Amino acid sequence: MPNRELISDLSHQLVSLQAPIRILDAVAWGKDVATEFFAAGASQQPKVDAAYYSADRPLRFDPVDLDLAFGALRERVQASLGDAPVGRLLLCRIDEYRQVIAMLVARGTPRFVELAAELYGSAGDVLYPGGPTLASLGALMSDSLSDIAAEGWAPPNESMFTAIEAVSHLSEALSGLSSEEKVRVIIDDGIVADAAAGSDYIKLRADATFSARDLRVLEVHEGWVHVATSLNGRRQPVCSFLGKGTPSTTSTQEGLAVFTEVTTLSSTPERLRKITRRMLAIEMAEDGATFLDVFRWFVDEGLSQDDAWVFSVRVFRGSTPESGPFTKDLVYSRGFLEVYDFIRLAVKRGLLDRIPLLFAGKLAIKEMGVLTQLFEEGLVIEPEILPPNITDVRALASWMMLSNALNQIDLGEMEVHLADALS
């Protein structure tokens, strides 16, 4: 077995090297871009190009020096750990971080779009050989959601909370998440989304408002999953690199978050519709749609101009209004399906002990075989923080066993059988 102190040292080196890489900060568009866009009547492409990123979003690191440092670490890992499972994990993450550096250097160019697709996927990717594409999955989900009228799930007279009020509500809700570290909830006017999670904090956009259901979703999605897996990863005594994510772990992270939302009855059709719309918008951009095309489509879908702006920026950040998409938002659906099927198969095969390990840190489904081996060797420890739907894994197993059985039923035939009951 590889030396624990050696692995810990290499892990800390990797964590240290990746520290200045902040993907979403580096690809963001500033408020000045939105101000100018709306001042022109939302009729012209936003003025964003490669020069914009270098001037307004300079990288926090020297890409050449950092790439060389990752290369040197790679040589040390290869020489000291060879083909050991933990060595393979470290090498894959080092290679991925180097690809991220190349992507960020290419902001505002067609190369950025190519590298983003390599890291996060493309709408034309299939879930398995011969299976449906992510784009077709998005269309299927959209069709399913379109059958539900919005008023059917909207709670009556729902109160709305300002960001300041939301800070208080979320801070109280998450006060018991960790006995060792306090989860901070802070306001940040520099993020695109309404909220974003860090290692031990959740950011809320200063001008956003939140319903009670929104706050519940943030508690579950950002707190129970994103913050929890960060804290669990940081507590790993040997493999501390599990406290930091890469693009490939993002898919599983978001999949876990959506799965947890759904299985704790915290999500809504409208919430899922947001995910679906972003998938469809990415497909449009890959097929040649510009920022204005996507923005107008969101407006036609019933979004306000402000919301259409936020959604469209998510599609084109890091790129330019006419160069293609940043495909990160595809990971929600891909990740959900991978997590769902992983848990479903773990239940089917009686491997319930594998399920909590999904929360041991920032990891990808494809790494779970190796992570299980490292757990059995004592190099990875059990996660301390788990959401309630995973804490009682037997209850989850019951739900998934029924799901396995229900998957065998022909819904078309059942629809005929129950026609009178649902008329």
C-alpha beads as a LAMMPS data file, in Angstrom:
LAMMPS data file: protein, C-alpha beads

423 atoms
422 bonds

1 atom types
1 bond types

-500.0 500.0 xlo xhi
-500.0 500.0 ylo yhi
-500.0 500.0 zlo zhi

Masses

1 110.0

Atoms # bond

1 1 1 0.000 0.000 0.000
2 1 1 1.364 3.476 -0.858
3 1 1 2.719 5.565 2.024
4 1 1 -0.076 7.556 3.693
5 1 1 2.157 10.532 4.446
6 1 1 3.303 10.660 0.825
7 1 1 -0.268 10.609 -0.475
8 1 1 -1.282 13.292 2.011
9 1 1 1.633 15.487 0.966
10 1 1 0.846 15.135 -2.750
11 1 1 -2.836 15.811 -2.038
12 1 1 -2.015 19.031 -0.194
13 1 1 0.228 20.112 -3.064
14 1 1 -2.618 19.594 -5.513
15 1 1 -5.054 21.534 -3.318
16 1 1 -2.568 24.382 -3.060
17 1 1 -1.896 24.547 -6.801
18 1 1 -5.569 24.673 -7.788
19 1 1 -6.419 27.413 -5.265
20 1 1 -6.191 30.412 -7.643
21 1 1 -8.338 28.737 -10.339
22 1 1 -11.843 30.190 -10.136
23 1 1 -13.690 29.150 -13.283
24 1 1 -16.985 30.981 -12.787
25 1 1 -15.274 34.193 -11.697
26 1 1 -13.032 34.071 -14.749
27 1 1 -15.883 33.649 -17.254
28 1 1 -18.412 36.034 -15.668
29 1 1 -19.807 39.158 -17.339
30 1 1 -19.908 42.333 -15.301
31 1 1 -22.954 44.494 -14.578
32 1 1 -21.658 47.105 -17.012
33 1 1 -22.336 44.697 -19.890
34 1 1 -25.964 44.295 -18.811
35 1 1 -26.394 48.045 -18.338
36 1 1 -25.141 48.758 -21.844
37 1 1 -27.232 45.946 -23.342
38 1 1 -30.495 47.211 -21.895
39 1 1 -29.612 50.846 -22.582
40 1 1 -29.525 49.866 -26.279
41 1 1 -33.024 48.428 -25.989
42 1 1 -31.826 44.801 -25.747
43 1 1 -31.423 44.907 -29.515
44 1 1 -27.646 44.574 -29.958
45 1 1 -25.230 41.811 -29.101
46 1 1 -23.448 42.404 -25.764
47 1 1 -19.979 43.854 -26.259
48 1 1 -17.897 40.920 -25.044
49 1 1 -14.791 39.603 -26.784
50 1 1 -11.393 38.187 -25.860
51 1 1 -10.121 41.646 -24.948
52 1 1 -13.011 42.067 -22.513
53 1 1 -11.897 39.068 -20.459
54 1 1 -8.242 40.014 -20.340
55 1 1 -9.092 43.580 -19.298
56 1 1 -12.092 43.030 -16.995
57 1 1 -11.535 39.449 -15.818
58 1 1 -7.746 38.979 -15.561
59 1 1 -6.717 35.558 -14.317
60 1 1 -5.475 35.313 -10.747
61 1 1 -2.480 33.281 -11.819
62 1 1 0.190 33.103 -14.491
63 1 1 -1.098 30.286 -16.741
64 1 1 2.339 29.279 -17.988
65 1 1 3.856 29.073 -14.513
66 1 1 0.857 27.257 -13.067
67 1 1 0.769 24.728 -15.896
68 1 1 4.469 24.036 -15.360
69 1 1 3.847 23.551 -11.645
70 1 1 1.055 21.065 -12.359
71 1 1 3.391 19.301 -14.792
72 1 1 6.077 18.994 -12.137
73 1 1 3.539 17.630 -9.638
74 1 1 2.383 15.143 -12.249
75 1 1 5.932 13.836 -12.612
76 1 1 6.227 13.435 -8.822
77 1 1 2.923 11.553 -8.605
78 1 1 3.852 9.298 -11.522
79 1 1 7.279 8.551 -10.069
80 1 1 6.127 7.907 -6.502
81 1 1 2.703 6.301 -6.919
82 1 1 2.904 4.753 -10.370
83 1 1 -0.218 2.755 -11.209
84 1 1 -1.621 2.768 -7.663
85 1 1 -5.350 3.615 -7.659
86 1 1 -4.851 6.834 -5.708
87 1 1 -2.091 7.784 -8.130
88 1 1 -4.469 7.374 -11.074
89 1 1 -7.006 9.624 -9.373
90 1 1 -4.415 12.320 -8.734
91 1 1 -3.083 12.150 -12.297
92 1 1 -6.567 12.479 -13.791
93 1 1 -7.276 15.538 -11.677
94 1 1 -3.959 17.146 -12.503
95 1 1 -4.621 16.641 -16.215
96 1 1 -8.098 18.113 -15.839
97 1 1 -6.841 21.212 -14.033
98 1 1 -4.305 21.759 -16.818
99 1 1 -7.123 21.553 -19.367
100 1 1 -9.083 24.105 -17.332
101 1 1 -6.118 26.467 -17.489
102 1 1 -6.035 26.103 -21.286
103 1 1 -9.781 26.777 -21.451
104 1 1 -9.513 29.948 -19.395
105 1 1 -6.598 31.222 -21.462
106 1 1 -8.831 30.784 -24.529
107 1 1 -11.749 32.865 -23.204
108 1 1 -13.507 34.798 -25.932
109 1 1 -12.240 32.535 -28.728
110 1 1 -13.663 29.462 -30.505
111 1 1 -11.076 27.349 -28.685
112 1 1 -12.791 28.139 -25.375
113 1 1 -16.013 26.581 -26.679
114 1 1 -14.169 23.441 -27.835
115 1 1 -12.415 22.950 -24.502
116 1 1 -15.601 23.630 -22.531
117 1 1 -17.348 20.881 -24.512
118 1 1 -14.480 18.486 -23.773
119 1 1 -14.691 19.244 -20.055
120 1 1 -18.443 19.566 -19.520
121 1 1 -19.919 17.773 -22.521
122 1 1 -22.035 18.708 -25.524
123 1 1 -25.778 18.618 -26.201
124 1 1 -25.080 15.882 -28.758
125 1 1 -23.403 13.568 -26.224
126 1 1 -25.130 10.248 -25.561
127 1 1 -25.694 8.853 -22.086
128 1 1 -24.429 5.447 -23.231
129 1 1 -23.540 3.923 -26.628
130 1 1 -26.662 3.954 -28.756
131 1 1 -28.604 5.862 -26.099
132 1 1 -30.433 9.218 -26.276
133 1 1 -28.529 12.460 -26.554
134 1 1 -28.634 15.092 -23.833
135 1 1 -30.504 17.328 -26.281
136 1 1 -33.219 14.722 -26.845
137 1 1 -33.455 14.199 -23.102
138 1 1 -33.970 17.932 -22.646
139 1 1 -36.754 17.901 -25.241
140 1 1 -38.390 14.913 -23.539
141 1 1 -38.288 16.628 -20.149
142 1 1 -39.653 19.827 -21.666
143 1 1 -42.575 17.955 -23.213
144 1 1 -43.366 16.262 -19.894
145 1 1 -43.301 19.555 -18.000
146 1 1 -45.426 21.355 -20.582
147 1 1 -48.417 19.219 -19.585
148 1 1 -48.448 20.822 -16.125
149 1 1 -49.938 24.309 -15.928
150 1 1 -47.836 26.710 -13.870
151 1 1 -50.768 27.617 -11.612
152 1 1 -51.102 23.958 -10.677
153 1 1 -48.103 24.047 -8.373
154 1 1 -47.717 27.710 -7.451
155 1 1 -48.499 28.188 -3.731
156 1 1 -51.074 30.901 -3.020
157 1 1 -49.912 34.282 -1.714
158 1 1 -46.326 33.110 -1.273
159 1 1 -44.143 35.539 0.676
160 1 1 -40.955 36.779 -0.928
161 1 1 -37.737 37.450 0.952
162 1 1 -34.970 39.905 0.159
163 1 1 -31.388 38.672 0.044
164 1 1 -30.787 40.095 3.526
165 1 1 -33.824 38.265 4.892
166 1 1 -32.788 35.110 3.061
167 1 1 -29.368 35.232 4.759
168 1 1 -31.053 35.028 8.150
169 1 1 -33.391 32.188 7.131
170 1 1 -30.661 30.072 5.511
171 1 1 -28.159 30.675 8.303
172 1 1 -30.649 29.336 10.823
173 1 1 -31.661 26.393 8.622
174 1 1 -28.029 25.316 8.134
175 1 1 -26.831 26.027 11.670
176 1 1 -26.814 22.328 12.515
177 1 1 -25.207 21.069 9.306
178 1 1 -21.731 20.802 10.819
179 1 1 -20.792 20.542 14.487
180 1 1 -17.250 21.734 13.766
181 1 1 -17.609 24.526 11.207
182 1 1 -20.212 27.236 10.785
183 1 1 -21.748 27.541 7.323
184 1 1 -21.670 31.202 6.298
185 1 1 -24.388 32.765 4.174
186 1 1 -23.241 36.010 2.558
187 1 1 -24.424 38.538 -0.007
188 1 1 -22.461 38.966 -3.240
189 1 1 -23.517 41.232 -6.102
190 1 1 -20.986 39.717 -8.488
191 1 1 -22.597 36.337 -9.177
192 1 1 -24.886 35.539 -12.130
193 1 1 -27.076 32.938 -10.460
194 1 1 -29.335 33.764 -7.529
195 1 1 -27.024 31.712 -5.317
196 1 1 -23.734 29.827 -5.394
197 1 1 -21.911 27.628 -2.900
198 1 1 -18.281 27.648 -1.804
199 1 1 -16.303 25.429 0.514
200 1 1 -18.069 26.560 3.696
201 1 1 -20.351 29.332 2.522
202 1 1 -23.321 30.146 0.303
203 1 1 -23.476 33.376 -1.682
204 1 1 -26.753 35.110 -2.479
205 1 1 -27.018 37.705 -5.236
206 1 1 -27.716 41.089 -3.675
207 1 1 -30.669 42.014 -5.885
208 1 1 -32.344 38.581 -5.891
209 1 1 -35.565 37.750 -4.069
210 1 1 -36.516 34.342 -2.747
211 1 1 -39.707 32.466 -1.936
212 1 1 -39.936 30.026 0.963
213 1 1 -39.636 27.179 -1.555
214 1 1 -36.553 28.824 -3.091
215 1 1 -34.922 28.912 0.337
216 1 1 -35.764 25.261 0.899
217 1 1 -34.157 24.350 -2.427
218 1 1 -31.045 26.376 -1.547
219 1 1 -30.821 24.692 1.836
220 1 1 -30.953 21.264 0.209
221 1 1 -29.030 21.897 -3.023
222 1 1 -26.281 24.244 -1.860
223 1 1 -26.098 23.311 1.821
224 1 1 -26.827 19.604 2.132
225 1 1 -24.849 18.725 -1.003
226 1 1 -22.342 21.297 -2.235
227 1 1 -21.164 22.646 1.126
228 1 1 -21.456 19.252 2.825
229 1 1 -19.289 17.457 0.265
230 1 1 -16.710 20.244 0.484
231 1 1 -16.516 19.890 4.265
232 1 1 -16.443 16.082 4.066
233 1 1 -13.643 16.250 1.504
234 1 1 -11.611 18.704 3.566
235 1 1 -11.839 16.347 6.539
236 1 1 -10.254 13.491 4.610
237 1 1 -7.000 12.892 6.545
238 1 1 -5.143 11.444 3.545
239 1 1 -6.967 12.295 0.325
240 1 1 -7.609 15.972 1.046
241 1 1 -7.833 16.651 -2.705
242 1 1 -11.410 15.338 -2.442
243 1 1 -12.316 18.684 -0.917
244 1 1 -11.877 20.395 -4.286
245 1 1 -13.794 19.756 -7.476
246 1 1 -13.021 19.593 -11.175
247 1 1 -15.384 19.834 -14.170
248 1 1 -15.876 16.057 -14.168
249 1 1 -16.894 16.075 -10.498
250 1 1 -19.289 18.958 -11.189
251 1 1 -21.609 16.614 -13.064
252 1 1 -21.921 14.265 -10.090
253 1 1 -22.190 17.181 -7.662
254 1 1 -25.097 18.729 -9.510
255 1 1 -26.640 15.304 -10.062
256 1 1 -26.506 14.616 -6.321
257 1 1 -28.023 18.023 -5.638
258 1 1 -30.942 17.511 -8.036
259 1 1 -31.457 13.941 -6.793
260 1 1 -31.553 15.202 -3.205
261 1 1 -34.002 17.952 -4.121
262 1 1 -36.343 15.469 -5.762
263 1 1 -36.154 12.672 -3.173
264 1 1 -36.711 15.083 -0.256
265 1 1 -39.748 16.571 -2.074
266 1 1 -38.041 19.969 -2.177
267 1 1 -38.113 20.577 -5.922
268 1 1 -40.933 21.745 -8.211
269 1 1 -41.761 21.404 -11.901
270 1 1 -40.802 25.049 -12.395
271 1 1 -37.398 24.374 -10.869
272 1 1 -36.882 21.465 -13.282
273 1 1 -38.130 23.617 -16.136
274 1 1 -35.218 26.023 -15.512
275 1 1 -32.755 23.175 -15.939
276 1 1 -34.509 21.997 -19.102
277 1 1 -34.597 25.447 -20.670
278 1 1 -30.883 25.908 -20.138
279 1 1 -30.223 22.561 -21.836
280 1 1 -32.311 23.574 -24.837
281 1 1 -30.610 26.972 -24.996
282 1 1 -27.181 25.322 -25.072
283 1 1 -28.305 23.119 -27.942
284 1 1 -29.504 26.236 -29.786
285 1 1 -26.133 27.937 -29.274
286 1 1 -24.261 24.841 -30.463
287 1 1 -26.428 24.932 -33.594
288 1 1 -25.424 28.541 -34.274
289 1 1 -27.866 30.683 -32.287
290 1 1 -26.412 33.955 -31.010
291 1 1 -26.881 35.574 -27.620
292 1 1 -29.721 37.708 -28.988
293 1 1 -31.419 34.644 -30.458
294 1 1 -31.299 32.842 -27.120
295 1 1 -32.302 35.937 -25.141
296 1 1 -35.387 36.452 -27.324
297 1 1 -36.277 32.764 -27.052
298 1 1 -36.231 32.980 -23.261
299 1 1 -38.484 36.049 -23.428
300 1 1 -40.854 34.187 -25.757
301 1 1 -40.883 31.380 -23.183
302 1 1 -42.386 33.817 -20.697
303 1 1 -39.321 34.948 -18.763
304 1 1 -38.861 38.574 -17.788
305 1 1 -36.083 40.417 -19.604
306 1 1 -33.966 40.377 -16.437
307 1 1 -34.343 36.612 -16.047
308 1 1 -33.778 36.084 -19.775
309 1 1 -30.533 38.030 -19.435
310 1 1 -29.328 35.904 -16.510
311 1 1 -30.194 32.640 -18.274
312 1 1 -28.581 33.739 -21.540
313 1 1 -25.391 34.865 -19.827
314 1 1 -25.090 31.420 -18.257
315 1 1 -25.055 29.986 -21.797
316 1 1 -22.470 32.372 -23.282
317 1 1 -20.183 33.353 -20.364
318 1 1 -16.541 32.750 -21.174
319 1 1 -17.423 32.809 -24.852
320 1 1 -18.706 35.682 -27.006
321 1 1 -22.291 36.414 -28.120
322 1 1 -21.692 34.690 -31.452
323 1 1 -19.056 32.016 -30.741
324 1 1 -21.000 29.210 -29.092
325 1 1 -21.856 28.122 -25.539
326 1 1 -20.207 27.389 -22.244
327 1 1 -21.802 23.973 -21.742
328 1 1 -21.547 23.623 -17.954
329 1 1 -25.322 23.665 -17.414
330 1 1 -25.682 20.337 -19.217
331 1 1 -24.229 18.613 -16.152
332 1 1 -27.424 18.898 -14.091
333 1 1 -29.387 16.401 -16.164
334 1 1 -26.450 14.165 -17.053
335 1 1 -25.393 14.075 -13.426
336 1 1 -28.890 13.345 -12.153
337 1 1 -29.266 10.344 -14.464
338 1 1 -25.828 8.996 -13.535
339 1 1 -26.500 9.403 -9.806
340 1 1 -29.991 7.931 -10.079
341 1 1 -28.764 4.895 -11.992
342 1 1 -25.757 4.423 -9.702
343 1 1 -28.013 4.357 -6.630
344 1 1 -30.626 2.225 -8.394
345 1 1 -28.012 -0.379 -9.366
346 1 1 -26.361 -0.255 -5.921
347 1 1 -29.734 -1.114 -4.383
348 1 1 -30.395 -3.827 -6.963
349 1 1 -27.024 -5.447 -6.224
350 1 1 -27.267 -5.033 -2.440
351 1 1 -24.332 -2.600 -2.263
352 1 1 -26.004 -0.070 0.028
353 1 1 -22.677 0.827 1.658
354 1 1 -21.561 2.443 -1.616
355 1 1 -24.288 5.107 -1.513
356 1 1 -23.020 7.273 1.411
357 1 1 -19.560 7.341 -0.199
358 1 1 -21.023 9.619 -2.878
359 1 1 -20.790 12.356 -0.230
360 1 1 -17.190 11.643 0.849
361 1 1 -15.985 14.671 -1.126
362 1 1 -16.007 16.157 -4.593
363 1 1 -15.937 13.069 -6.777
364 1 1 -17.240 11.734 -10.074
365 1 1 -19.364 8.629 -10.577
366 1 1 -16.645 7.205 -12.794
367 1 1 -14.269 7.366 -9.797
368 1 1 -16.502 5.397 -7.437
369 1 1 -14.852 2.047 -8.097
370 1 1 -11.462 3.451 -7.144
371 1 1 -12.933 5.417 -4.209
372 1 1 -14.463 2.230 -2.831
373 1 1 -11.094 0.516 -3.037
374 1 1 -9.420 3.438 -1.235
375 1 1 -12.133 3.307 1.437
376 1 1 -11.491 -0.395 1.980
377 1 1 -7.755 0.371 2.282
378 1 1 -8.413 3.074 4.873
379 1 1 -7.191 5.907 2.629
380 1 1 -10.692 7.437 2.402
381 1 1 -12.989 7.760 5.420
382 1 1 -16.773 7.824 5.632
383 1 1 -18.452 11.210 5.185
384 1 1 -19.497 12.866 8.449
385 1 1 -22.255 15.031 6.958
386 1 1 -25.087 13.329 5.080
387 1 1 -28.515 14.620 4.008
388 1 1 -31.502 12.908 5.630
389 1 1 -32.454 10.980 2.482
390 1 1 -29.034 9.278 2.610
391 1 1 -28.734 8.943 6.391
392 1 1 -31.587 6.433 6.382
393 1 1 -30.309 4.481 3.406
394 1 1 -32.798 1.638 3.992
395 1 1 -35.724 3.982 3.375
396 1 1 -34.041 5.212 0.199
397 1 1 -33.446 1.601 -0.816
398 1 1 -37.156 0.868 -0.431
399 1 1 -38.027 3.769 -2.698
400 1 1 -35.450 2.725 -5.288
401 1 1 -36.550 -0.926 -5.235
402 1 1 -40.090 0.175 -6.071
403 1 1 -38.651 2.420 -8.766
404 1 1 -36.840 -0.572 -10.259
405 1 1 -40.122 -2.476 -10.359
406 1 1 -42.153 0.427 -11.737
407 1 1 -39.673 0.869 -14.569
408 1 1 -40.941 -2.434 -15.953
409 1 1 -44.535 -1.220 -16.302
410 1 1 -45.859 -0.075 -19.676
411 1 1 -47.152 3.419 -18.909
412 1 1 -49.061 3.535 -22.177
413 1 1 -51.100 0.501 -21.204
414 1 1 -51.650 1.887 -17.710
415 1 1 -52.920 5.125 -19.219
416 1 1 -55.564 3.159 -21.119
417 1 1 -56.428 1.146 -17.998
418 1 1 -56.901 4.302 -15.884
419 1 1 -58.572 6.418 -18.562
420 1 1 -61.916 6.548 -16.766
421 1 1 -60.346 7.320 -13.387
422 1 1 -58.482 10.338 -14.811
423 1 1 -61.187 11.642 -17.129

Bonds

1 1 1 2
2 1 2 3
3 1 3 4
4 1 4 5
5 1 5 6
6 1 6 7
7 1 7 8
8 1 8 9
9 1 9 10
10 1 10 11
11 1 11 12
12 1 12 13
13 1 13 14
14 1 14 15
15 1 15 16
16 1 16 17
17 1 17 18
18 1 18 19
19 1 19 20
20 1 20 21
21 1 21 22
22 1 22 23
23 1 23 24
24 1 24 25
25 1 25 26
26 1 26 27
27 1 27 28
28 1 28 29
29 1 29 30
30 1 30 31
31 1 31 32
32 1 32 33
33 1 33 34
34 1 34 35
35 1 35 36
36 1 36 37
37 1 37 38
38 1 38 39
39 1 39 40
40 1 40 41
41 1 41 42
42 1 42 43
43 1 43 44
44 1 44 45
45 1 45 46
46 1 46 47
47 1 47 48
48 1 48 49
49 1 49 50
50 1 50 51
51 1 51 52
52 1 52 53
53 1 53 54
54 1 54 55
55 1 55 56
56 1 56 57
57 1 57 58
58 1 58 59
59 1 59 60
60 1 60 61
61 1 61 62
62 1 62 63
63 1 63 64
64 1 64 65
65 1 65 66
66 1 66 67
67 1 67 68
68 1 68 69
69 1 69 70
70 1 70 71
71 1 71 72
72 1 72 73
73 1 73 74
74 1 74 75
75 1 75 76
76 1 76 77
77 1 77 78
78 1 78 79
79 1 79 80
80 1 80 81
81 1 81 82
82 1 82 83
83 1 83 84
84 1 84 85
85 1 85 86
86 1 86 87
87 1 87 88
88 1 88 89
89 1 89 90
90 1 90 91
91 1 91 92
92 1 92 93
93 1 93 94
94 1 94 95
95 1 95 96
96 1 96 97
97 1 97 98
98 1 98 99
99 1 99 100
100 1 100 101
101 1 101 102
102 1 102 103
103 1 103 104
104 1 104 105
105 1 105 106
106 1 106 107
107 1 107 108
108 1 108 109
109 1 109 110
110 1 110 111
111 1 111 112
112 1 112 113
113 1 113 114
114 1 114 115
115 1 115 116
116 1 116 117
117 1 117 118
118 1 118 119
119 1 119 120
120 1 120 121
121 1 121 122
122 1 122 123
123 1 123 124
124 1 124 125
125 1 125 126
126 1 126 127
127 1 127 128
128 1 128 129
129 1 129 130
130 1 130 131
131 1 131 132
132 1 132 133
133 1 133 134
134 1 134 135
135 1 135 136
136 1 136 137
137 1 137 138
138 1 138 139
139 1 139 140
140 1 140 141
141 1 141 142
142 1 142 143
143 1 143 144
144 1 144 145
145 1 145 146
146 1 146 147
147 1 147 148
148 1 148 149
149 1 149 150
150 1 150 151
151 1 151 152
152 1 152 153
153 1 153 154
154 1 154 155
155 1 155 156
156 1 156 157
157 1 157 158
158 1 158 159
159 1 159 160
160 1 160 161
161 1 161 162
162 1 162 163
163 1 163 164
164 1 164 165
165 1 165 166
166 1 166 167
167 1 167 168
168 1 168 169
169 1 169 170
170 1 170 171
171 1 171 172
172 1 172 173
173 1 173 174
174 1 174 175
175 1 175 176
176 1 176 177
177 1 177 178
178 1 178 179
179 1 179 180
180 1 180 181
181 1 181 182
182 1 182 183
183 1 183 184
184 1 184 185
185 1 185 186
186 1 186 187
187 1 187 188
188 1 188 189
189 1 189 190
190 1 190 191
191 1 191 192
192 1 192 193
193 1 193 194
194 1 194 195
195 1 195 196
196 1 196 197
197 1 197 198
198 1 198 199
199 1 199 200
200 1 200 201
201 1 201 202
202 1 202 203
203 1 203 204
204 1 204 205
205 1 205 206
206 1 206 207
207 1 207 208
208 1 208 209
209 1 209 210
210 1 210 211
211 1 211 212
212 1 212 213
213 1 213 214
214 1 214 215
215 1 215 216
216 1 216 217
217 1 217 218
218 1 218 219
219 1 219 220
220 1 220 221
221 1 221 222
222 1 222 223
223 1 223 224
224 1 224 225
225 1 225 226
226 1 226 227
227 1 227 228
228 1 228 229
229 1 229 230
230 1 230 231
231 1 231 232
232 1 232 233
233 1 233 234
234 1 234 235
235 1 235 236
236 1 236 237
237 1 237 238
238 1 238 239
239 1 239 240
240 1 240 241
241 1 241 242
242 1 242 243
243 1 243 244
244 1 244 245
245 1 245 246
246 1 246 247
247 1 247 248
248 1 248 249
249 1 249 250
250 1 250 251
251 1 251 252
252 1 252 253
253 1 253 254
254 1 254 255
255 1 255 256
256 1 256 257
257 1 257 258
258 1 258 259
259 1 259 260
260 1 260 261
261 1 261 262
262 1 262 263
263 1 263 264
264 1 264 265
265 1 265 266
266 1 266 267
267 1 267 268
268 1 268 269
269 1 269 270
270 1 270 271
271 1 271 272
272 1 272 273
273 1 273 274
274 1 274 275
275 1 275 276
276 1 276 277
277 1 277 278
278 1 278 279
279 1 279 280
280 1 280 281
281 1 281 282
282 1 282 283
283 1 283 284
284 1 284 285
285 1 285 286
286 1 286 287
287 1 287 288
288 1 288 289
289 1 289 290
290 1 290 291
291 1 291 292
292 1 292 293
293 1 293 294
294 1 294 295
295 1 295 296
296 1 296 297
297 1 297 298
298 1 298 299
299 1 299 300
300 1 300 301
301 1 301 302
302 1 302 303
303 1 303 304
304 1 304 305
305 1 305 306
306 1 306 307
307 1 307 308
308 1 308 309
309 1 309 310
310 1 310 311
311 1 311 312
312 1 312 313
313 1 313 314
314 1 314 315
315 1 315 316
316 1 316 317
317 1 317 318
318 1 318 319
319 1 319 320
320 1 320 321
321 1 321 322
322 1 322 323
323 1 323 324
324 1 324 325
325 1 325 326
326 1 326 327
327 1 327 328
328 1 328 329
329 1 329 330
330 1 330 331
331 1 331 332
332 1 332 333
333 1 333 334
334 1 334 335
335 1 335 336
336 1 336 337
337 1 337 338
338 1 338 339
339 1 339 340
340 1 340 341
341 1 341 342
342 1 342 343
343 1 343 344
344 1 344 345
345 1 345 346
346 1 346 347
347 1 347 348
348 1 348 349
349 1 349 350
350 1 350 351
351 1 351 352
352 1 352 353
353 1 353 354
354 1 354 355
355 1 355 356
356 1 356 357
357 1 357 358
358 1 358 359
359 1 359 360
360 1 360 361
361 1 361 362
362 1 362 363
363 1 363 364
364 1 364 365
365 1 365 366
366 1 366 367
367 1 367 368
368 1 368 369
369 1 369 370
370 1 370 371
371 1 371 372
372 1 372 373
373 1 373 374
374 1 374 375
375 1 375 376
376 1 376 377
377 1 377 378
378 1 378 379
379 1 379 380
380 1 380 381
381 1 381 382
382 1 382 383
383 1 383 384
384 1 384 385
385 1 385 386
386 1 386 387
387 1 387 388
388 1 388 389
389 1 389 390
390 1 390 391
391 1 391 392
392 1 392 393
393 1 393 394
394 1 394 395
395 1 395 396
396 1 396 397
397 1 397 398
398 1 398 399
399 1 399 400
400 1 400 401
401 1 401 402
402 1 402 403
403 1 403 404
404 1 404 405
405 1 405 406
406 1 406 407
407 1 407 408
408 1 408 409
409 1 409 410
410 1 410 411
411 1 411 412
412 1 412 413
413 1 413 414
414 1 414 415
415 1 415 416
416 1 416 417
417 1 417 418
418 1 418 419
419 1 419 420
420 1 420 421
421 1 421 422
422 1 422 423
